[in-house]
């Protein structure tokens, strides 16, 4: 069963939280908690609380007893509202300060109960498909940087002073 936990309006930017969430996505819960314990980022403490909440939700709501089967299948940090403040500066100026917030969402799943494991991205073909044959004129080497493609340089512009000299 997939179980979710969400922490909203957390005082950490979504960009900083995503750095931590990328480390635990797809891992078993025990390994994810160990990773978060030794991650030296402030967002790791917040993500750890949300992950523990998701595990508790799985135990309580879906009666998952074997926590070794739980994996982190979803870990998202969405941007929340921005608290805008003003910092007074010299000569009457004011600089804006943005205190960003985020919404952290973590989903855990028990694979034994039938929830699908996170799908691997489709494999890319090893060789590109063959290109259509082009005419000989289109196959010539590309022009070097700054060189005109077969065109002559435009004539120099004449100005009033250059006409007077003649």
C-alpha positions as CSV (number, residue, x, y, z in Angstrom):
1,X,0.0,0.0,0.0
2,X,1.3,3.5,-0.8
3,X,1.3,5.8,2.2
4,X,1.9,9.5,2.1
5,X,3.1,12.1,4.6
6,X,3.2,15.8,3.9
7,X,4.7,18.7,5.7
8,X,3.5,22.1,4.5
9,X,4.9,25.6,4.9
10,X,8.3,24.3,6.0
11,X,10.9,27.2,6.3
12,X,13.4,25.8,3.8
13,X,13.6,26.5,0.1
14,X,12.4,23.8,-2.2
15,X,15.7,23.8,-4.0
16,X,17.7,23.0,-0.9
17,X,15.2,20.3,0.1
18,X,15.4,18.6,-3.3
19,X,19.1,18.0,-2.8
20,X,18.3,15.9,0.3
21,X,15.3,14.2,-1.2
22,X,17.3,13.1,-4.3
23,X,19.5,11.1,-1.9
24,X,16.7,9.0,-0.4
25,X,14.4,8.5,-3.4
26,X,14.0,4.7,-4.2
27,X,15.9,3.5,-1.1
28,X,14.5,1.2,1.6
29,X,13.3,3.1,4.6
30,X,16.0,1.9,7.0
31,X,18.8,3.0,4.5
32,X,17.0,6.3,3.9
33,X,16.9,7.1,7.6
34,X,20.6,6.2,8.0
35,X,21.4,8.5,5.1
36,X,19.5,11.4,6.5
37,X,21.0,10.9,10.0
38,X,24.5,11.6,8.6
39,X,23.6,14.3,6.0
40,X,25.0,17.6,7.2
41,X,22.1,19.8,5.9
42,X,19.4,21.5,7.8
43,X,16.8,20.2,5.4
44,X,17.8,16.6,6.3
45,X,16.2,17.0,9.8
46,X,13.0,18.2,8.3
47,X,12.9,15.4,5.7
48,X,13.6,12.8,8.4
49,X,10.6,13.9,10.4
50,X,8.3,13.6,7.3
51,X,9.8,10.2,6.5
52,X,9.2,8.9,10.1
53,X,5.6,10.3,9.8
54,X,5.1,8.3,6.5
55,X,6.3,5.1,8.2
56,X,4.0,5.7,11.2
57,X,1.1,6.3,8.8
58,X,1.8,3.0,7.1
59,X,1.9,1.2,10.4
60,X,-1.3,2.8,11.7
61,X,-3.5,3.1,8.6
62,X,-2.5,0.0,6.6
63,X,-1.3,-2.3,9.4
64,X,2.2,-2.7,7.8
65,X,4.2,-4.7,10.4
66,X,7.3,-5.5,8.4
67,X,9.1,-2.2,8.0
68,X,11.9,-3.8,6.1
69,X,9.6,-4.0,3.1
70,X,8.9,-0.3,2.9
71,X,10.7,1.8,0.3
72,X,10.6,5.5,-0.5
73,X,8.8,5.6,-3.8
74,X,8.0,9.3,-3.9
75,X,9.9,12.3,-2.5
76,X,8.9,15.7,-3.7
77,X,9.6,19.3,-2.6
78,X,7.2,21.9,-4.0
79,X,7.6,25.6,-3.5
80,X,5.4,27.3,-1.0
81,X,4.5,30.9,-0.3
82,X,7.4,33.4,-0.1
83,X,7.6,35.6,3.0
84,X,8.8,39.0,1.7
85,X,10.7,41.3,4.0
86,X,12.6,44.6,3.6
87,X,16.2,45.2,4.7
88,X,17.1,48.9,5.2
89,X,20.3,49.9,3.5
90,X,22.4,53.1,3.3
91,X,21.1,56.4,1.9
92,X,17.5,55.5,2.3
93,X,17.5,52.4,0.0
94,X,15.8,49.2,0.8
95,X,16.7,45.7,-0.3
96,X,14.2,42.9,-0.5
97,X,14.7,39.6,1.3
98,X,12.7,36.5,0.3
99,X,12.2,33.8,3.0
100,X,11.2,30.8,0.9
101,X,9.0,28.0,2.1
102,X,8.2,24.6,0.7
103,X,5.8,21.6,0.9
104,X,7.6,18.3,1.4
105,X,5.8,15.1,0.3
106,X,7.2,11.6,0.9
107,X,5.4,8.4,-0.1
108,X,6.4,4.9,1.1
109,X,5.2,1.7,-0.4
110,X,5.1,-1.9,0.7
111,X,6.1,-3.9,-2.3
112,X,4.9,-7.2,-0.9
113,X,1.3,-6.0,-0.7
114,X,1.2,-5.5,-4.5
115,X,2.4,-1.9,-5.0
116,X,4.6,-1.7,-8.0
117,X,8.2,-0.8,-7.6
118,X,9.3,2.5,-9.1
119,X,9.6,2.0,-12.8
120,X,13.0,2.3,-14.4
121,X,13.3,4.8,-17.2
122,X,13.0,3.2,-20.7
123,X,16.3,2.2,-22.2
124,X,17.7,4.4,-24.9
125,X,18.7,2.8,-28.2
126,X,22.4,2.3,-28.4
127,X,22.8,3.7,-32.0
128,X,20.9,6.6,-33.5
129,X,18.6,5.6,-36.4
130,X,20.0,6.0,-39.9
131,X,19.5,9.4,-41.4
132,X,18.0,9.8,-44.8
133,X,20.4,10.3,-47.7
134,X,20.9,14.0,-48.5
135,X,22.0,15.5,-51.9
136,X,25.7,16.1,-52.3
137,X,25.4,19.9,-52.0
138,X,23.9,19.5,-48.5
139,X,26.7,17.1,-47.3
140,X,29.6,19.6,-47.6
141,X,31.5,20.5,-44.5
142,X,30.0,23.2,-42.3
143,X,31.3,26.7,-42.7
144,X,33.9,27.9,-40.2
145,X,33.0,30.4,-37.6
146,X,32.7,33.9,-38.9
147,X,33.0,32.9,-42.5
148,X,30.1,33.8,-44.8
149,X,28.5,30.8,-46.6
150,X,29.6,31.4,-50.2
151,X,28.6,35.1,-50.0
152,X,30.9,38.0,-50.7
153,X,31.4,40.7,-48.1
154,X,29.0,43.6,-48.5
155,X,30.3,46.8,-50.0
156,X,31.6,49.4,-47.5
157,X,29.1,52.0,-46.6
158,X,29.9,55.5,-47.9
159,X,29.6,58.4,-45.7
160,X,29.4,62.1,-46.5
161,X,33.1,62.6,-45.5
162,X,34.2,59.8,-47.8
163,X,32.3,61.3,-50.7
164,X,33.9,64.7,-50.1
165,X,37.4,63.2,-50.2
166,X,36.8,61.8,-53.7
